[in-house]
Amino acid sequence: MQHFTSINDVPNPDALIQRALEIKRGPNRKSSFVNRKSLVLLFFNPSLRTRLSTEKAAQNLGMNVITMNADAGWKIEFEDGTVMDGDKAEHVREAAGVISQYADVIGIRSFPTLKDRDWDYAEVVLNQFKKYATVPVVSLESATLHPLQSLADAVTIEEFKPKARPKVVLTWAPHVRALPQAVPNSFVEWMKTCDVELVVTHPPGAELAPQFVDSVQVEHDQHRAFEGADFIYAKNWSSFTDYGQIISPKENWMVTPEKMALTNNARFMHCLPVRRNVVVADAVLDDPRCLIFEQAKNREFAAQAVLEWI
């Protein structure tokens, strides 16, 4: 595994999931192959779980960790062949090259513009770092994918599944802001490789990119989708077709106890941060069957498994 930017970089996703679970049973074991190597984490956007869990994972392995908020340094130009006579002082060619002198692995976190779909889905920031860095690159979330989150989600489902092939429902939920499609895109990618019955439910107009959903069952009736589910994963995402726009359906898509009662005593999941009583009701989040903290904890073991494999 040269990089970790999507599930397509992983030769055996199930083996990586199992390795994360194995690490969880003894998370502080250090690897002689990793000890004293350096990890540079570069954040173009805010982070709580990704930053803390990846730093902790690297420390578990005995790695040196350097974390930098990208907006605290020179503004970086990502386009090749441009005349740099504006506000950007450094090109990604030099930035990636220099960071590679200090790092054995580089972690990059970037968000979409939610204005230019072609630019976002080209993954310009991530791919330019992959192109010009001379060390492996790990995605800490990109414009269209969040593989570390989805690996942790897959680990969580494997850990808590009540039967061999559980029903997993990814449900769109309301939000006051336009949010990226990265988490749902990535979650669908990973679930398609797992032995689960996957259903995606959302109102019309909230379709995900076709390359991710392709053969996945899509249900526009949220109540019907919830029936018999073992896991409910709630997440908002903005429109892909009317790119970046907030979707405001007539029905209330917030996850409530009444909707959870339609399930097979399902576990509730969300990647966090979550807006209470907008995305999901207090009673669902505070229920013992909610797995949000287990998901967050598993971010550490997912990141540790990835760094070890890299």
MOQUI-V291467 format. One record per backbone hydrogen bond with DSSP energy under -0.5 kcal/mol. CO is the residue of the C=O (numbers start at 1). NH is the residue of the N-H. If there is no record, write none. Layout:
co:CO nh:NH
co:CO nh:NH
This chain:
co:4 nh:139
co:6 nh:9
co:7 nh:10
co:9 nh:11
co:12 nh:16
co:13 nh:17
co:14 nh:18
co:15 nh:19
co:16 nh:20
co:17 nh:21
co:18 nh:22
co:19 nh:23
co:20 nh:24
co:21 nh:25
co:22 nh:25
co:23 nh:26
co:24 nh:27
co:26 nh:29
co:31 nh:34
co:31 nh:35
co:34 nh:37
co:37 nh:64
co:38 nh:104
co:38 nh:105
co:39 nh:41
co:39 nh:66
co:40 nh:42
co:40 nh:107
co:41 nh:43
co:41 nh:68
co:42 nh:44
co:42 nh:109
co:43 nh:70
co:43 nh:71
co:48 nh:52
co:49 nh:53
co:50 nh:54
co:51 nh:55
co:52 nh:56
co:53 nh:57
co:54 nh:58
co:55 nh:59
co:56 nh:60
co:57 nh:61
co:58 nh:63
co:59 nh:62
co:62 nh:36
co:64 nh:39
co:66 nh:41
co:68 nh:43
co:68 nh:70
co:69 nh:72
co:70 nh:73
co:75 nh:89
co:75 nh:90
co:77 nh:92
co:79 nh:82
co:82 nh:84
co:83 nh:85
co:87 nh:89
co:90 nh:77
co:91 nh:94
co:91 nh:95
co:92 nh:96
co:93 nh:97
co:94 nh:98
co:95 nh:99
co:96 nh:100
co:97 nh:101
co:98 nh:101
co:98 nh:102
co:99 nh:102
co:99 nh:103
co:104 nh:136
co:105 nh:40
co:106 nh:138
co:107 nh:42
co:108 nh:140
co:109 nh:44
co:115 nh:117
co:116 nh:120
co:117 nh:121
co:118 nh:122
co:119 nh:124
co:120 nh:123
co:123 nh:127
co:124 nh:128
co:125 nh:129
co:126 nh:130
co:127 nh:131
co:128 nh:132
co:129 nh:133
co:136 nh:106
co:137 nh:4
co:138 nh:108
co:141 nh:110
co:145 nh:142
co:146 nh:150
co:147 nh:151
co:148 nh:152
co:149 nh:153
co:150 nh:154
co:151 nh:155
co:152 nh:156
co:153 nh:157
co:154 nh:158
co:155 nh:159
co:156 nh:160
co:157 nh:161
co:163 nh:166
co:166 nh:168
co:166 nh:197
co:167 nh:230
co:167 nh:231
co:168 nh:170
co:168 nh:199
co:169 nh:171
co:169 nh:233
co:170 nh:201
co:171 nh:235
co:177 nh:179
co:179 nh:238
co:181 nh:185
co:182 nh:146
co:182 nh:186
co:183 nh:187
co:184 nh:188
co:185 nh:189
co:186 nh:190
co:187 nh:191
co:188 nh:192
co:190 nh:193
co:190 nh:194
co:191 nh:194
co:194 nh:196
co:196 nh:198
co:197 nh:168
co:198 nh:217
co:199 nh:170
co:199 nh:201
co:200 nh:219
co:201 nh:172
co:203 nh:206
co:207 nh:240
co:209 nh:212
co:209 nh:213
co:210 nh:214
co:213 nh:216
co:217 nh:200
co:219 nh:202
co:220 nh:222
co:221 nh:225
co:222 nh:226
co:223 nh:227
co:224 nh:227
co:226 nh:229
co:229 nh:264
co:230 nh:267
co:231 nh:169
co:231 nh:233
co:232 nh:234
co:232 nh:269
co:233 nh:171
co:235 nh:173
co:239 nh:244
co:240 nh:243
co:241 nh:243
co:242 nh:245
co:245 nh:239
co:251 nh:253
co:254 nh:256
co:255 nh:281
co:256 nh:260
co:257 nh:261
co:259 nh:262
co:260 nh:263
co:262 nh:228
co:263 nh:265
co:267 nh:232
co:268 nh:291
co:269 nh:234
co:274 nh:276
co:275 nh:278
co:275 nh:279
co:275 nh:280
co:279 nh:255
co:280 nh:277
co:281 nh:284
co:281 nh:285
co:282 nh:286
co:284 nh:287
co:287 nh:290
co:289 nh:268
co:291 nh:295
co:292 nh:296
co:293 nh:297
co:294 nh:298
co:295 nh:299
co:296 nh:299
co:296 nh:300
co:297 nh:300
co:297 nh:301
co:298 nh:302
co:299 nh:303
co:300 nh:304
co:301 nh:305
co:302 nh:306
co:303 nh:307
co:304 nh:308
co:305 nh:309
co:306 nh:310
